[in-house]
Every structure is written in C-alpha cells, then in structure tokens.
C-alpha cells in the first residue's frame, strides 16, 4: 500500500462527504434535492445549473460507484501526485474531468438535436417537445417516427444526468499507463497481474467500446454508464501527458 498524498486525501474526503450528504437526503435520483442540484443535467434542461460542470465530479450514484472510483484515485493518483506535485496533479485531474463532461455533453447535444430535427420535420413543434421533456415526460408518438436507438439517444440525452469522478479517473489511468507502461497491475477482479500498457487500452476497448458504445451488453455490463465521458477523460489525459513529455514540462511552474 503506497503513501496517501495530501491532495488525493482531500479529494477522497470531499467525495465521501458529498456521498454521505446525498445519501442522508434520500435516494440517488431526482427526488433527492442534492442529486438534482449537483449532478450534471443536459444544458437546455430546466434542471441544468452552471456549477454542475464541476459538482457532478463529486457525486456518485451508489456505494460501488464511489468505491471503485476512490480506490483508483488512491491507487494511481498518489503515484502521480508524488511525481508532479499537488498543483500540477490537481490541474490534470480537473482538466480530465472537464474534458470528460465536454465530450459527453457534445455527443448528447448531437443526439438530441438529431432527434429534435426529426420530430420537427414530422410536424412536431420544437417548443412543445421541449416543454414535454422539461416536465420529465415523453410523447409515445415520437417512438413511431424514430428508430429505437435514436429515440433512446434523444430522450436519454435530455433527461439523463451524469455523476461521478470517472472521467478524471480515466485520465489518471491513462497517465499512469503512459508513464509506467510496464508496471504490473494486480487488481481485485483480475487474478493475474497485467502490464499497464495492456490493461488500460484493453479495458477501454471492452468496457467502454464493446459493452458500452456498441451496445453489446452482457449481464448488464456497461449499461447506464457515461462511456463517452470515460473516453473524453482518457483522451484529455493522454494529450496532456504526451504534451508534457514532448515539451519536457517544467515542474517548477506549478510549485
């Protein structure tokens, strides 16, 4: 067990406090005022608030959700903070989280506008559609116009919400694999140690690609997960560590 660094410790504490506070107020859904105010809603949805861009990173939807995210934060974040220092680590962490929500929101914006255009071309008023959605409802006639996947993407984009530090965590995973490609990861659900340079891309291809975006669910794997946010965090993390290494980033700028 490696030493717990100061910034990682503070992030762990804040996440746990958010989780406990939310749990004390009710279920992990929109009936809970904390969940409604602090999770990330689709821009254009009446539930959206500007602070959700940051606060969603400290919200989680279940004990297992926060457990795995915080376990990864401790395992990989402490190593990176020891190397980078607290300021650079924190900048990296939040940048990956913001990159994650940016890609997720961008994809959802595309899905939503494609669906809205389809409905408008079929004679539905965009204003009426938005009003119905903002009431948390749908019109069953929409399903007659769209394919099943288009309908799910359209309604899910507007009515869904995002919680969790997973986007930032994926950035940490990619950074760790980039910096320590031959480090062997012995994870609780994999009995054989696997080198980081193999584990991270294979995990993303299977969990976020095959079981997630492609929709090949098996026993519910990948369902209800913001896979594009994971990819956004990972891509942001890769670009940052690649750029820092390429330009021999000066740590003294951050400390």
The 8 nearest C-alpha neighbors of each residue, nearest first, counted from 0:
[[1, 2, 74, 3, 73, 77, 78, 75],
 [2, 0, 3, 74, 77, 78, 73, 4],
 [3, 1, 4, 0, 77, 78, 73, 81],
 [2, 4, 77, 8, 1, 5, 7, 73],
 [3, 5, 77, 7, 6, 8, 2, 80],
 [4, 6, 8, 7, 9, 3, 85, 77],
 [7, 5, 9, 8, 4, 85, 10, 89],
 [6, 8, 10, 9, 4, 5, 11, 77],
 [7, 9, 5, 11, 6, 10, 4, 12],
 [10, 8, 6, 12, 11, 7, 13, 5],
 [11, 9, 7, 13, 12, 8, 14, 6],
 [10, 12, 8, 14, 9, 13, 7, 15],
 [11, 13, 9, 15, 10, 14, 16, 8],
 [14, 12, 16, 10, 15, 11, 17, 9],
 [15, 13, 57, 17, 11, 16, 12, 10],
 [14, 16, 18, 12, 17, 13, 19, 11],
 [17, 15, 13, 19, 18, 14, 20, 12],
 [18, 16, 20, 14, 15, 19, 21, 13],
 [19, 17, 15, 21, 16, 20, 22, 14],
 [18, 20, 22, 16, 21, 17, 15, 23],
 [21, 19, 17, 23, 22, 18, 16, 24],
 [20, 22, 18, 24, 19, 23, 33, 17],
 [21, 23, 19, 24, 20, 25, 18, 26],
 [24, 22, 20, 21, 25, 19, 26, 18],
 [25, 23, 21, 22, 31, 20, 26, 33],
 [26, 24, 31, 22, 23, 27, 21, 30],
 [25, 27, 28, 31, 22, 30, 24, 21],
 [26, 28, 60, 34, 31, 25, 22, 29],
 [27, 29, 30, 26, 31, 34, 35, 60],
 [30, 28, 35, 31, 34, 32, 27, 26],
 [29, 31, 28, 32, 26, 35, 25, 34],
 [30, 32, 29, 34, 25, 33, 28, 26],
 [33, 31, 35, 34, 36, 30, 29, 24],
 [34, 32, 36, 35, 31, 21, 37, 24],
 [35, 33, 31, 37, 32, 38, 36, 29],
 [34, 36, 29, 32, 33, 37, 38, 31],
 [37, 35, 33, 34, 32, 38, 46, 48],
 [36, 38, 51, 54, 34, 55, 33, 35],
 [37, 39, 55, 162, 34, 161, 51, 35],
 [40, 38, 161, 51, 160, 55, 52, 162],
 [41, 39, 160, 47, 46, 42, 38, 44],
 [40, 42, 44, 157, 43, 47, 39, 156],
 [43, 41, 44, 47, 40, 45, 48, 104],
 [44, 42, 41, 45, 47, 157, 46, 40],
 [43, 45, 46, 42, 41, 47, 133, 157],
 [44, 46, 47, 43, 133, 42, 48, 40],
 [47, 45, 44, 40, 48, 35, 36, 41],
 [46, 48, 40, 45, 44, 42, 41, 49],
 [47, 49, 50, 51, 46, 36, 40, 39],
 [50, 48, 51, 52, 47, 53, 42, 39],
 [51, 49, 52, 48, 53, 54, 37, 55],
 [52, 50, 54, 39, 53, 37, 49, 55],
 [51, 53, 50, 54, 49, 55, 39, 97],
 [54, 52, 51, 55, 50, 56, 97, 57],
 [53, 55, 51, 56, 37, 57, 52, 50],
 [56, 54, 38, 162, 58, 39, 57, 51],
 [55, 57, 164, 163, 54, 58, 53, 162],
 [58, 56, 14, 55, 54, 163, 164, 17],
 [59, 57, 163, 162, 55, 56, 17, 18],
 [60, 58, 163, 162, 65, 61, 64, 18],
 [59, 61, 27, 64, 162, 58, 62, 163],
 [62, 60, 64, 63, 59, 65, 27, 18],
 [61, 63, 64, 65, 66, 60, 59, 18],
 [64, 62, 66, 61, 65, 67, 60, 68],
 [65, 63, 61, 62, 66, 67, 59, 60],
 [64, 66, 68, 62, 63, 67, 59, 69],
 [65, 67, 63, 69, 64, 68, 62, 70],
 [66, 68, 70, 69, 65, 64, 63, 71],
 [69, 67, 65, 71, 70, 66, 72, 165],
 [68, 70, 72, 66, 71, 67, 65, 73],
 [69, 71, 67, 73, 72, 68, 66, 74],
 [72, 70, 74, 68, 69, 73, 75, 67],
 [73, 71, 69, 76, 70, 74, 75, 68],
 [72, 74, 70, 71, 76, 77, 75, 69],
 [75, 73, 71, 72, 76, 70, 77, 78],
 [76, 74, 78, 77, 72, 73, 71, 171],
 [75, 77, 72, 79, 78, 73, 74, 80],
 [76, 78, 80, 4, 79, 75, 73, 3],
 [79, 77, 81, 76, 75, 80, 82, 74],
 [78, 80, 82, 76, 81, 77, 83, 75],
 [81, 79, 84, 83, 77, 82, 88, 78],
 [80, 82, 78, 79, 84, 83, 77, 4],
 [83, 81, 79, 80, 84, 78, 88, 77],
 [84, 82, 80, 87, 81, 88, 79, 250],
 [83, 85, 80, 81, 87, 86, 82, 88],
 [84, 86, 88, 87, 80, 6, 89, 83],
 [87, 85, 89, 88, 253, 84, 90, 254],
 [86, 88, 90, 89, 253, 85, 83, 84],
 [87, 89, 91, 85, 80, 86, 90, 83],
 [88, 90, 92, 86, 91, 87, 85, 93],
 [91, 89, 87, 88, 93, 92, 94, 86],
 [90, 92, 88, 94, 89, 93, 87, 95],
 [93, 91, 89, 167, 95, 94, 90, 88],
 [92, 94, 96, 95, 90, 91, 97, 89],
 [95, 93, 91, 97, 96, 92, 90, 98],
 [96, 94, 232, 167, 98, 93, 92, 97],
 [95, 97, 167, 93, 166, 99, 94, 98],
 [96, 98, 94, 100, 99, 95, 101, 93],
 [99, 97, 95, 101, 231, 232, 96, 100],
 [98, 100, 231, 228, 232, 166, 96, 97],
 [99, 101, 103, 97, 102, 228, 98, 104],
 [102, 100, 98, 104, 99, 103, 105, 97],
 [103, 101, 105, 231, 104, 99, 100, 106],
 [102, 104, 228, 100, 227, 106, 105, 101],
 [105, 103, 107, 101, 102, 106, 100, 108],
 [104, 106, 102, 108, 107, 103, 101, 109],
 [107, 105, 109, 103, 108, 104, 102, 110],
 [106, 108, 156, 104, 110, 109, 105, 111],
 [107, 109, 105, 111, 106, 110, 104, 112],
 [108, 110, 106, 107, 112, 111, 113, 105],
 [111, 109, 107, 113, 153, 108, 112, 152],
 [112, 110, 153, 108, 114, 113, 109, 107],
 [111, 113, 115, 114, 109, 110, 116, 108],
 [114, 112, 110, 116, 111, 115, 109, 117],
 [115, 113, 117, 111, 112, 116, 153, 118],
 [114, 116, 112, 118, 117, 113, 111, 119],
 [115, 117, 119, 113, 114, 118, 112, 120],
 [118, 116, 114, 120, 115, 119, 113, 121],
 [117, 119, 121, 115, 123, 120, 116, 114],
 [120, 118, 123, 116, 122, 121, 117, 124],
 [121, 119, 117, 118, 122, 116, 123, 115],
 [122, 120, 118, 119, 123, 117, 144, 116],
 [121, 123, 119, 120, 124, 118, 117, 125],
 [124, 122, 119, 118, 121, 125, 128, 120],
 [123, 125, 127, 126, 119, 128, 122, 118],
 [126, 124, 128, 127, 119, 129, 123, 115],
 [125, 127, 129, 124, 128, 130, 123, 131],
 [128, 126, 130, 124, 129, 125, 131, 123],
 [127, 129, 125, 131, 130, 126, 132, 124],
 [130, 128, 132, 126, 127, 131, 133, 125],
 [129, 131, 127, 133, 128, 132, 126, 134],
 [130, 132, 128, 134, 129, 136, 133, 127],
 [133, 131, 135, 129, 136, 134, 130, 137],
 [132, 134, 130, 135, 131, 129, 44, 45],
 [133, 135, 131, 132, 136, 130, 129, 137],
 [134, 136, 132, 133, 131, 158, 137, 130],
 [137, 135, 132, 134, 131, 138, 133, 130],
 [136, 138, 132, 131, 139, 135, 154, 141],
 [137, 139, 140, 141, 136, 131, 142, 128],
 [138, 140, 141, 142, 137, 143, 136, 144],
 [141, 139, 142, 138, 143, 144, 137, 145],
 [142, 140, 139, 143, 144, 138, 145, 118],
 [143, 141, 140, 145, 144, 139, 150, 146],
 [142, 144, 141, 140, 145, 139, 146, 147],
 [143, 145, 141, 142, 146, 140, 118, 121],
 [146, 144, 142, 150, 149, 143, 147, 141],
 [145, 147, 149, 148, 150, 144, 142, 143],
 [146, 148, 150, 149, 151, 145, 142, 152],
 [147, 149, 151, 150, 146, 152, 145, 153],
 [150, 148, 152, 146, 151, 147, 145, 153],
 [149, 151, 153, 147, 148, 152, 145, 146],
 [152, 150, 148, 154, 153, 149, 155, 147],
 [151, 153, 149, 155, 150, 154, 156, 110],
 [154, 152, 111, 150, 156, 114, 151, 110],
 [153, 155, 157, 151, 156, 152, 158, 150],
 [156, 154, 159, 152, 158, 157, 153, 151],
 [155, 157, 107, 153, 154, 159, 152, 158],
 [158, 156, 154, 41, 155, 159, 44, 153],
 [159, 157, 155, 154, 156, 160, 135, 132],
 [160, 158, 155, 156, 157, 40, 161, 41],
 [159, 161, 40, 39, 38, 158, 162, 41],
 [160, 162, 39, 38, 55, 40, 159, 163],
 [163, 161, 55, 58, 59, 38, 56, 39],
 [164, 162, 59, 56, 58, 165, 57, 55],
 [163, 165, 56, 167, 166, 168, 57, 68],
 [166, 164, 168, 167, 163, 169, 68, 229],
 [167, 165, 232, 229, 96, 99, 169, 168],
 [166, 168, 96, 95, 170, 92, 165, 169],
 [169, 167, 165, 171, 170, 166, 164, 172],
 [170, 168, 172, 233, 166, 171, 167, 232],
 [169, 171, 236, 233, 232, 167, 173, 168],
 [170, 172, 168, 174, 169, 173, 175, 75],
 [173, 171, 169, 175, 170, 174, 176, 168],
 [172, 174, 176, 170, 175, 171, 233, 177],
 [175, 173, 177, 171, 172, 176, 236, 178],
 [174, 176, 172, 178, 177, 173, 179, 171],
 [177, 175, 180, 195, 173, 179, 196, 174],
 [178, 176, 174, 175, 180, 179, 173, 196],
 [177, 179, 175, 176, 180, 174, 240, 173],
 [180, 178, 176, 182, 181, 175, 177, 195],
 [181, 179, 196, 176, 195, 177, 182, 178],
 [180, 182, 194, 179, 195, 183, 196, 176],
 [183, 181, 194, 179, 195, 180, 184, 176],
 [184, 182, 194, 193, 192, 195, 181, 185],
 [183, 185, 192, 193, 186, 194, 195, 182],
 [184, 186, 192, 183, 191, 187, 193, 189],
 [187, 185, 189, 188, 184, 190, 192, 191],
 [186, 188, 189, 185, 190, 191, 184, 192],
 [187, 189, 186, 190, 185, 191, 192, 184],
 [190, 188, 186, 191, 187, 185, 192, 193],
 [191, 189, 188, 192, 187, 185, 186, 193],
 [190, 192, 189, 193, 185, 186, 184, 188],
 [193, 191, 185, 184, 183, 190, 194, 189],
 [194, 192, 183, 184, 198, 195, 191, 185],
 [193, 195, 183, 181, 182, 196, 197, 184],
 [194, 196, 176, 198, 180, 197, 182, 199],
 [197, 195, 180, 176, 194, 198, 199, 181],
 [198, 196, 195, 194, 199, 200, 201, 193],
 [197, 199, 195, 201, 202, 200, 196, 193],
 [198, 200, 202, 201, 197, 195, 196, 203],
 [201, 199, 203, 202, 198, 197, 204, 196],
 [202, 200, 204, 198, 203, 199, 205, 197],
 [203, 201, 199, 205, 200, 204, 206, 198],
 [204, 202, 207, 200, 206, 201, 205, 199],
 [205, 203, 208, 201, 202, 207, 206, 200],
 [204, 206, 209, 202, 208, 203, 207, 210],
 [207, 205, 210, 203, 202, 208, 204, 211],
 [208, 206, 211, 203, 226, 204, 205, 210],
 [207, 209, 204, 212, 211, 205, 206, 210],
 [208, 210, 205, 213, 211, 215, 206, 207],
 [211, 209, 215, 216, 206, 221, 214, 208],
 [212, 210, 207, 221, 214, 208, 209, 213],
 [211, 213, 208, 214, 207, 209, 210, 226],
 [214, 212, 209, 211, 215, 208, 210, 207],
 [213, 215, 211, 212, 210, 216, 209, 221],
 [216, 214, 210, 213, 209, 217, 211, 212],
 [217, 215, 210, 220, 214, 219, 221, 218],
 [216, 218, 219, 220, 215, 210, 221, 214],
 [219, 217, 220, 216, 221, 222, 215, 210],
 [218, 220, 217, 216, 222, 221, 210, 223],
 [221, 219, 216, 217, 218, 222, 210, 206],
 [220, 222, 211, 210, 224, 206, 219, 216],
 [223, 221, 224, 219, 220, 211, 216, 210],
 [222, 224, 221, 225, 219, 211, 226, 220],
 [223, 225, 222, 226, 221, 211, 207, 161],
 [226, 224, 228, 227, 229, 223, 161, 103],
 [227, 225, 229, 207, 228, 224, 211, 230],
 [226, 228, 230, 103, 229, 225, 231, 102],
 [227, 229, 99, 103, 231, 226, 225, 230],
 [230, 228, 166, 226, 232, 227, 231, 169],
 [229, 231, 227, 233, 228, 232, 234, 226],
 [232, 230, 99, 228, 234, 102, 98, 229],
 [233, 231, 99, 166, 95, 170, 235, 229],
 [232, 234, 170, 169, 230, 236, 231, 235],
 [235, 233, 237, 231, 236, 232, 230, 238],
 [236, 234, 232, 238, 95, 233, 237, 98],
 [235, 237, 170, 233, 239, 234, 238, 95],
 [236, 238, 234, 240, 239, 235, 241, 173],
 [239, 237, 241, 235, 236, 240, 242, 234],
 [238, 240, 242, 236, 241, 237, 243, 235],
 [241, 239, 243, 242, 237, 238, 244, 174],
 [240, 242, 238, 244, 239, 243, 237, 245],
 [241, 243, 245, 239, 240, 244, 238, 246],
 [244, 242, 248, 240, 246, 245, 241, 247],
 [243, 245, 247, 241, 246, 242, 240, 248],
 [244, 246, 242, 243, 247, 241, 248, 240],
 [245, 247, 243, 248, 244, 242, 241, 249],
 [248, 246, 244, 245, 243, 249, 242, 250],
 [247, 249, 243, 246, 250, 244, 245, 242],
 [248, 250, 251, 252, 247, 253, 243, 246],
 [251, 249, 252, 253, 248, 83, 254, 87],
 [250, 252, 253, 254, 249, 248, 84, 83],
 [253, 251, 250, 254, 249, 87, 248, 86],
 [254, 252, 251, 86, 87, 250, 84, 249],
 [253, 251, 252, 86, 250, 84, 85, 87]]
